[in-house]
Amino acid sequence: MNNYLVKKCMAEFIGTFALIFFGCGAMIIYELNPSLISLDSIPIIFGLIIAVMIYSLNHISGAHFNPVVSIIFYLNKSINTKELGAYITVQIMGATGASLAHKFFFGSNHSFGMTINRLTTTQGFLFEILITIFLIFTIMSVSTIKTSSKSIIGFSIGGIVAICSFIAGPFTGASMNPARSIGPAVLASNLNGIIIYIIGPIIGAIIGFYLYKIIKE
């Protein structure tokens, strides 16, 4: 692995770690003591930490922090196969590392901010596909157009994450991100329904990617 790819991987690890540590950390705090944080603040925290990490690390790695984002940038020929494999690996490591930090600071008497499907399996699967379509459509729209202002990228992507979290969060946890679901699930020793949060976002990402390509062309 060359030095440049190592730096990219470090950026992806840090960004994914931050997403899970602060986003799922807010969920854990609410679960342990609802008087410390409001439920409505959780989607905002997820959106804000994504925006901040994009502004901080976009110039280094592209600020994916999500395996399905890396997949669509691979399909867009923005990264190669080696980078795709490395990115996905460190994203899962970053998410798992953040959940380990949660265990260290908060113990294990909580759900680690897991994504839990409260719908039927089919409904949860389709809901994750749908919201991931909008996430990827937004990412493609603001990150691939050269005339887009860099200042709007983090706000737009953080905004769609927050919106999806407000709407889908109570029903599926609004994952849109396999790493975000895998890390907490591993530490909680509960992989029930994890396939929804791996396959659903991948399908949604591919649909969102090609939908954008069709409209753009």
Secondary structure by P-SEA (a helix, b strand, c coil): ccaaaaaaaaaaaaaaaaaaaaaaaaaaaaaaccccccccaaaaaaaaaaaaaaacccccccccccaaaaaaaaaaccccaaaaaaaaaaaaaaaaaaaaaaaaccccccccccccccccaaaaaaaaaaaaaaaaaaaaaccccccccccaaaaaaaaaaaaaaaaccccccccccaaaaaaaaaaaccccaaaaaaaaaaaaaaaaaaaaaaaac
